[in-house]
Amino acid sequence: MKKSLFKWHGYAGLFAFIPILLICLTGSILVFKYEIDSLIRGEIVNVSAVSERLTTDELKNTIHDIYPDYEISGWVLFQEPKRSDVVYLMKKGTPDWYHIYIDPYSAEILSPPSEATTYFTDWLVELHASFLLDHTGLIITTLYALILMFLGISGLIIYRKFWLNLFKLRTNVRRILFFSDLHKLVGVYSTPFFLILGITGGYWNVAHIVHEYEEHAEGEEFVMQERLYSDTISVDEIQKQTEIRMQDFEATYIRFPNGEKDHFTFFGDVHPNNPLISEYASTVSFDRDSGEYISQFDIREAQALSVVIDTFRRLHFGNFAGIVSKILWCLVGLSPLVLTVTGLYMWFKRRKQRQAKKQRLNQGVVASKREYKPN
């Protein structure tokens, strides 16, 4: 069984090494997405917090005045005061989504309506998640997430006594032995992270695919034609209600009605003791016509499964322990490069050795026939 598993481990690595390498390297870069954005387009993603934020209603009205052909579909409220808000828009007469950056202190629009792949790091996100192939790409990357988990698990089974050599790395030996030690060492330490990243990334892809299927099961994709909520509703007033209805609630994303059955939903952070709980874990919803309270979901009162699923966000991004976890996640993302180089070297080396052995055997058979050939 071990021999067969070793063979399948090798085949899977050969089949998937380029896509997995691409996924992991882009993920490694995206761990520091905000830091990269600050370097290459800091004038868009960062602002000077020199005064109080304007109200969301004031900002909303400014956007409506400047972009009358668009409707607001979502609003990101970052917890860091120096970051600009990201507002998602849908163009009227289309199902297409765009996004802009706005200074919440001055209402200055910092960027025009842009598609998901306009900026470098946003393009990397799409490449990482779907290879730029939309829904088909999500299915493909989910497959490779499963292969990544298989490689990690099969590697541990093949080297099932890995704990005996957790720190073994021979340097003054032949290259193939050094690469073998390095491959095992990096693989063993990376496997737990591969499982986390594979499970969390795969789950998100599947959840997104299912969500898209359910939305489109009854007909074509929703096209925004007009505003779907009453202009008499004050977003600020219903946001104040979220803080009254849920203790310690801090809104981090506002979902505006962007579908036939959608209402206002505030996603937010309730600052639980669990560092893995995301800043979007809890929600409070309000009617889009009257602004009246509909329902809420408090992650602190949720069942264990809901809590576990919510932790997938921070576990995938690696931002649960600040710069320390981000650096660690970045290094893990680079480990497939080491595994690819060492794995390919060993595969070609062993293949060459097998061919040489087969050639020697064939030469031996020929020599034997010649030696015992009757006169």
Residue, then its C-alpha position, 0 to 999 in steps of 0.5 A: m500500500k505504501k508503494s502505491l500511495f508513494k506513486w500516487h503522491g508523485y503523480a498528483g504532485l506532477f499533475a498539480f504542481i503548476p496550479i498549486l504553485l500559482i495558488c500558493l504564491t499568489g496567496s502568499i503575496l495577498v497576505f500583505k494585500y493592504e500593505i502592497d496597496s499602501l505602497i502602490r496606490g496609497e493615495i486611494v486606500n489611505v486617508s488622513a483622519v483629521s476630523e470626524r467621519l461624515t455621516t453615511d447618509e451624507l456620503k451616500n447622497t454624494i455618491h448618488d449625486i456624482y453617479p446617478d447611473y449607479e446604485i449602492s450595493g455594499w459598503v465596507l467600513f474598515q476598523e482602521p481610521k486611516r483607511s478609505d471606505v470601499v463602496y460597491l455599486m451596480k450599474k443600472g440596466t446591468p447585473d455588473w458590480y463595480h467599486i469606488y474608494i471614498d474619503p469618509y472625512s471629506a466625501e472625496i471620491l478617490s477612484p472611478p467605478s472600477e471592475a474587480t480586476t482593475y487594480f493589481t492586488d484585486w487582479l491577484v485575488e481573482l487569479h488566486a480564487s478562480f484563475l480568472l475563469d469565473h465560476t469554472g475557475l472556482i470549480i478548478t481551484t476547488l479540485y486543486a485544493l483537494i489535491l493539496m490536502f491529499l498531498g499533505i495527508s499522503g506525505l504524512i502516511i508515507y513518512r508515518k514516522f516523521w516525528l523521529n526526524l522532525f529536525k533532520l536535515r543532512t547537508n554534507v551528503r549527496r544532493i538527492l539525499f539533501f533534497s529528500d530531507l528538505h522535501k520531508l522536512v518542509g512537507v511535514y511542517s507545512t501539512p497542517f497549514f495546507l489542510i487549513l488552507g485547503i479546507t477553508g479555500g475549498y469551502w468558500n469556493v463551494a459555498h460561492i458556487v452553491h450561492e450562485y446556483e441558488e440565485h440563478a435557479e429561478g431565472e436570469e441574473f438580477v439586473m439593477q433597474e432602480r433603487l430598491y429601498s425607500d429614500t426616507i430611510s436613514v442608514d445612520e439611524i438604522q445603524k444606531q439601532t444595531e448598537i442598541r439591539m446587539q451589545d458591543f456591535e461595530a458595523t464593518y459592512i453594510r449590504f444594501p438591497n441588491g436583489e428582489k428579496d434583499h433588505f438592509t443587513f449590517f455585518g459587524d464585529v462584536h469583539p469576542n474573546n476568540p481571536l479567530i472570529s471574523e469582523y463580519a461574524s454577526t448581523v442585524s437586518f432591517d426592512r428596506d421599505s420601512g427601516e423596521y428591525i427584522s432579525q439578528f445573528d449574534i456569533r456569541e450565541a451561535q452553535a459550534l458549527s457556525v463559529v467554526i465556519d466563521t473562523f475560516r476567514r481569519l484562518h485563510f487570510g492568516n491575520f488573526a495574530g497580527i504581523v506574526s501570523k501574516i509572516l508565517w502564512c506568507l512563508v507557508g505559501l512559499s513552501p510549495l516552491v521548495l517542495t516542487v523543486t525538490g520533488l521534481y529533482m528527486w523524480f527525474k533523478r530516480r527516473k534516470q536511475r531506473q532507466a539506467k538500471k533497465q539499460r544495464l539489465n538489457q545489456g546483460v541479457v544481450a551479453s548472456k545470449r551472445e556468450y551462450k549462443p551455440n556454434 
